[in-house]
Amino acid sequence: MLNNINAVLAGLLLLGGLSANGQSNVFPASGNVGIGTSTPAKKLDVIGAVKSNELNFPLTQYNFELGPRTQLSPMSIKLFDDYASQRSGGVIPGNNRYGTLLAIYGRSSHWQSDIYFGSTDRKMYFRTGVFRTHQSDNGEGNFDNWRTILDSHSDVKSNGKLLLTGSGNHFIENGNVGIGTTSPKAKLAVEGNILAKEIKVTNNIAVPDYVFELDYHLSSLSDVEAYVKEHKHLPEIPSAKDIERDGLDLGEMNLLLLKKVEELTLHLIEKEKEIGKHREKIGNLEGEIESIKEQLVLEDNRR
């Protein structure tokens, strides 16, 4: 009889446990839930690993923070494509289905943090869809207030290279680009030499073909001479002090030099005409002289 009572009690306890454990949702009215800790600091505080098939955030403003419970050194965040076995290092882009691996290793300051895309050889790979607020099937997306600093620090070789590849165009929406300077004052500021096979400059200054119009006033060479004696440079051409202070506008200067060449060409044409007239006069004078000589010879012979 006692055994039957114990069996009934055990069955009731088992059913009660199954009923409690079988609940799909738990809604505590207040307080925090702790797993692995008796003093949870947040609504859900887990000491240990957490495995989940999916992690969702609400479609409103939210903060997503990752960090240790206590200050640790070193600290790392790693993403890998196989939950069963974390791969060491990384892979070259395209070697796995989901792209490259990502490892972020903290340092003493934010700007010195290392970001590795792909492998542990300190190469950085940027692929479509990285650091985007959204992306579509064709790989397009928008950058939103991201700042990327590439710094050759003490552990990077001085001859390191930055390579941008792709069949499309690369755009910088606004701001200035500086090479060899941290304070560019133009869209592209280069502190050093530039080597290029071709440079094309566009400018709002009209090409000086108007010099060849009939109503164009061409300054005389005597006026140009007087200006040069006074100012020590050609009219309309900036002086050495102006160029030293403001720099040299290649597009503007080339058009001004072209204008001077065209004006010089007009002067040469006029001089050529004047020389032609002088040659004609000289030829006439030479003919008159020969005629006079012949007359003098005839008069001498008559005597």
Wavefront OBJ file of the C-alpha trace (Angstrom):
o trace
v 0.000 0.000 0.000
v 2.829 2.402 0.919
v 4.571 1.661 -2.372
v 1.411 2.576 -4.301
v 1.117 5.900 -2.460
v 4.778 6.724 -3.206
v 4.252 5.837 -6.853
v 1.242 8.149 -7.087
v 3.126 11.004 -5.413
v 6.102 10.499 -7.725
v 3.791 10.572 -10.738
v 2.140 13.779 -9.574
v 5.527 15.420 -9.024
v 6.680 14.276 -12.456
v 3.551 15.656 -14.122
v 3.971 18.927 -12.254
v 7.588 19.202 -13.399
v 6.653 18.428 -16.975
v 3.887 21.007 -16.834
v 6.276 23.662 -15.477
v 9.050 22.809 -17.912
v 6.664 22.608 -20.845
v 5.709 26.301 -20.740
v 6.764 28.095 -23.944
v 6.908 31.641 -22.515
v 7.782 33.132 -19.139
v 6.659 36.663 -18.247
v 8.145 37.864 -14.955
v 6.536 41.103 -13.816
v 9.823 42.729 -12.815
v 13.460 42.095 -11.979
v 16.294 40.539 -13.963
v 16.893 37.008 -15.190
v 20.267 35.417 -14.533
v 21.733 32.267 -16.053
v 24.978 31.218 -14.418
v 24.785 34.118 -11.959
v 22.674 34.885 -8.909
v 23.143 38.643 -9.280
v 22.027 39.551 -12.826
v 22.886 43.138 -13.727
v 20.620 43.368 -16.783
v 17.210 42.085 -17.843
v 19.011 38.997 -19.156
v 22.492 38.292 -17.774
v 24.196 35.127 -19.025
v 27.566 33.938 -17.743
v 28.779 31.599 -20.454
v 28.276 30.954 -24.138
v 24.973 31.671 -25.893
v 23.911 29.851 -29.043
v 21.101 31.190 -31.230
v 19.928 30.546 -34.775
v 18.784 34.147 -35.246
v 19.210 37.549 -33.584
v 16.677 40.287 -34.363
v 16.467 43.956 -33.408
v 13.303 46.109 -33.464
v 12.809 48.496 -36.391
v 13.419 51.533 -34.194
v 16.470 53.270 -32.788
v 18.559 50.881 -30.728
v 22.063 50.398 -29.429
v 24.066 47.224 -29.938
v 27.042 46.920 -27.604
v 29.637 44.180 -27.235
v 32.055 44.168 -24.347
v 33.463 42.091 -21.470
v 31.982 42.097 -17.971
v 35.379 43.119 -16.637
v 38.370 44.796 -18.259
v 40.261 42.103 -20.136
v 43.404 42.149 -22.230
v 43.446 41.204 -24.987
v 39.842 41.255 -26.198
v 38.617 40.152 -29.610
v 35.416 39.775 -31.583
v 35.456 37.123 -34.276
v 32.905 36.128 -36.899
v 33.203 32.786 -38.667
v 31.046 30.907 -41.121
v 30.966 27.518 -39.348
v 29.621 27.452 -35.774
v 30.945 23.947 -35.198
v 34.603 24.819 -35.647
v 36.067 28.305 -35.541
v 38.732 28.729 -38.184
v 42.073 30.234 -37.262
v 43.119 33.273 -39.215
v 41.071 34.213 -42.240
v 40.487 33.388 -45.851
v 41.150 35.166 -49.111
v 37.986 36.874 -50.467
v 35.816 34.416 -52.361
v 37.135 31.226 -50.697
v 33.969 30.658 -48.685
v 30.330 31.129 -49.422
v 29.754 34.169 -47.241
v 32.873 36.194 -48.114
v 35.836 36.956 -45.900
v 36.125 36.542 -42.166
v 36.276 39.536 -39.863
v 38.480 39.926 -36.789
v 38.673 43.145 -34.763
v 41.448 43.347 -32.169
v 41.287 46.171 -29.641
v 44.237 48.420 -28.862
v 45.001 51.276 -26.496
v 43.203 53.856 -28.618
v 40.412 53.783 -31.187
v 42.408 54.959 -34.181
v 45.036 52.264 -33.592
v 42.533 49.392 -33.626
v 43.309 46.732 -36.200
v 40.660 45.503 -38.625
v 41.508 42.449 -40.662
v 39.436 41.393 -43.640
v 40.426 38.028 -45.010
v 43.608 36.794 -43.347
v 46.204 37.300 -40.633
v 48.817 38.668 -43.036
v 47.560 42.189 -42.317
v 45.953 42.658 -45.699
v 42.730 44.618 -45.849
v 40.040 43.710 -48.333
v 36.932 45.798 -49.012
v 34.129 44.055 -50.870
v 30.657 45.148 -51.941
v 28.232 45.362 -49.065
v 30.827 46.192 -46.372
v 29.917 48.977 -43.921
v 26.677 49.820 -45.691
v 23.424 51.031 -44.252
v 21.675 48.882 -46.839
v 22.528 46.905 -49.934
v 20.700 45.398 -52.887
v 21.254 42.369 -55.080
v 23.466 44.326 -57.475
v 25.932 45.246 -54.730
v 24.878 48.877 -54.389
v 24.494 50.652 -51.070
v 25.137 53.839 -49.144
v 27.826 54.838 -46.666
v 26.434 56.756 -43.695
v 28.896 58.921 -41.746
v 31.627 56.276 -41.766
v 35.215 57.340 -41.308
v 37.960 54.989 -42.489
v 41.566 55.652 -41.488
v 44.353 53.692 -43.167
v 47.526 54.196 -41.170
v 50.965 52.704 -41.830
v 52.021 52.271 -38.209
v 55.101 50.706 -36.702
v 54.092 47.139 -37.517
v 53.361 47.819 -41.207
v 56.063 47.954 -43.871
v 56.826 51.397 -45.240
v 56.319 50.177 -48.801
v 52.775 48.981 -48.141
v 50.298 49.484 -50.970
v 46.668 50.528 -51.127
v 44.949 48.966 -54.135
v 41.442 49.856 -55.308
v 40.094 47.529 -57.976
v 36.801 47.112 -59.736
v 35.181 47.643 -63.099
v 33.058 50.573 -61.922
v 33.876 54.160 -61.020
v 35.008 55.405 -57.607
v 33.407 58.544 -56.189
v 34.152 60.852 -53.266
v 30.957 62.794 -52.706
v 32.373 65.835 -50.942
v 35.378 67.167 -49.076
v 38.989 67.457 -50.206
v 41.674 64.827 -50.834
v 45.211 65.441 -49.623
v 48.327 63.497 -50.641
v 51.349 64.399 -48.545
v 49.301 66.943 -46.600
v 46.678 66.783 -43.861
v 45.137 70.153 -44.690
v 44.137 70.110 -48.375
v 42.745 73.434 -49.573
v 41.446 72.115 -52.899
v 39.534 69.085 -54.135
v 42.915 67.411 -54.738
v 46.012 68.743 -52.987
v 49.353 67.024 -53.654
v 52.457 68.009 -51.688
v 55.018 66.761 -54.183
v 55.407 65.780 -57.826
v 52.712 64.411 -60.133
v 53.503 62.049 -63.014
v 50.777 61.576 -65.623
v 50.550 60.663 -69.293
v 47.813 63.213 -69.901
v 46.244 66.091 -67.991
v 43.092 67.779 -69.269
v 42.071 71.088 -67.705
v 38.680 72.718 -68.153
v 38.194 76.382 -67.401
v 35.459 78.993 -67.617
v 37.766 81.438 -69.399
v 36.842 81.796 -73.073
v 39.402 80.532 -75.563
v 40.972 83.719 -76.982
v 39.936 83.229 -80.592
v 38.348 86.680 -80.261
v 41.863 88.048 -80.831
v 41.359 87.396 -84.552
v 38.105 89.353 -84.743
v 38.276 92.513 -86.857
v 37.140 94.759 -83.995
v 39.760 93.453 -81.536
v 42.065 96.175 -80.240
v 45.642 94.987 -80.607
v 48.064 96.929 -78.453
v 51.019 98.321 -80.321
v 54.477 96.998 -79.564
v 55.460 100.411 -78.267
v 52.622 100.238 -75.708
v 53.733 96.736 -74.717
v 57.291 97.967 -74.349
v 56.194 100.796 -72.058
v 54.134 98.384 -69.909
v 57.012 95.906 -69.596
v 59.439 98.651 -68.579
v 57.079 99.765 -65.815
v 55.702 96.435 -64.497
v 58.437 93.940 -65.459
v 55.954 91.460 -66.909
v 53.593 91.194 -69.877
v 50.093 92.708 -69.721
v 47.439 90.355 -68.236
v 50.132 87.880 -67.142
v 50.453 87.557 -63.337
v 53.685 88.754 -61.832
v 56.196 86.550 -60.039
v 54.947 87.854 -56.679
v 51.349 87.050 -57.608
v 52.258 83.477 -58.573
v 54.343 83.024 -55.426
v 51.420 84.209 -53.307
v 48.426 82.673 -55.101
v 49.956 79.805 -57.073
v 49.737 79.159 -60.801
v 46.419 78.338 -62.469
v 47.482 76.060 -65.326
v 44.266 76.393 -67.297
v 44.140 80.177 -67.026
v 47.860 80.582 -67.703
v 47.783 78.382 -70.814
v 44.906 80.407 -72.248
v 46.671 83.690 -71.460
v 49.847 82.427 -73.108
v 47.780 81.323 -76.110
v 46.339 84.839 -76.276
v 49.836 86.335 -76.260
v 50.933 83.923 -78.990
v 47.923 84.942 -81.092
v 48.657 88.641 -80.519
v 52.302 88.037 -81.399
v 51.154 86.241 -84.550
v 49.099 89.289 -85.554
v 52.112 91.529 -84.957
v 54.266 89.215 -87.091
v 51.673 89.295 -89.851
v 51.674 93.104 -89.763
v 55.472 93.175 -89.740
v 55.538 90.773 -92.675
v 53.264 93.122 -94.594
v 55.455 96.086 -93.703
v 58.579 94.177 -94.764
v 56.884 93.319 -98.061
v 56.127 96.975 -98.687
v 59.684 97.925 -97.811
v 61.033 95.284 -100.180
v 58.836 96.644 -102.950
v 60.060 100.172 -102.296
v 63.655 98.992 -102.179
v 63.164 97.149 -105.455
v 61.744 100.275 -107.059
v 64.605 102.365 -105.713
v 67.142 99.843 -106.975
v 65.499 100.021 -110.416
v 65.643 103.806 -110.408
v 69.288 103.699 -109.352
v 70.139 101.316 -112.194
v 68.322 103.595 -114.637
v 70.256 106.606 -113.365
v 73.510 104.673 -113.681
v 72.719 103.789 -117.286
v 71.953 107.413 -118.132
v 75.203 108.545 -116.560
v 77.118 105.974 -118.590
v 75.468 107.185 -121.802
v 76.316 110.804 -121.040
v 79.921 109.875 -120.319
v 80.170 108.036 -123.623
v 78.823 111.024 -125.556
v 81.555 113.201 -124.220
l 1 2 3 4 5 6 7 8 9 10 11 12 13 14 15 16 17 18 19 20 21 22 23 24 25 26 27 28 29 30 31 32 33 34 35 36 37 38 39 40 41 42 43 44 45 46 47 48 49 50 51 52 53 54 55 56 57 58 59 60 61 62 63 64 65 66 67 68 69 70 71 72 73 74 75 76 77 78 79 80 81 82 83 84 85 86 87 88 89 90 91 92 93 94 95 96 97 98 99 100 101 102 103 104 105 106 107 108 109 110 111 112 113 114 115 116 117 118 119 120 121 122 123 124 125 126 127 128 129 130 131 132 133 134 135 136 137 138 139 140 141 142 143 144 145 146 147 148 149 150 151 152 153 154 155 156 157 158 159 160 161 162 163 164 165 166 167 168 169 170 171 172 173 174 175 176 177 178 179 180 181 182 183 184 185 186 187 188 189 190 191 192 193 194 195 196 197 198 199 200 201 202 203 204 205 206 207 208 209 210 211 212 213 214 215 216 217 218 219 220 221 222 223 224 225 226 227 228 229 230 231 232 233 234 235 236 237 238 239 240 241 242 243 244 245 246 247 248 249 250 251 252 253 254 255 256 257 258 259 260 261 262 263 264 265 266 267 268 269 270 271 272 273 274 275 276 277 278 279 280 281 282 283 284 285 286 287 288 289 290 291 292 293 294 295 296 297 298 299 300 301 302 303
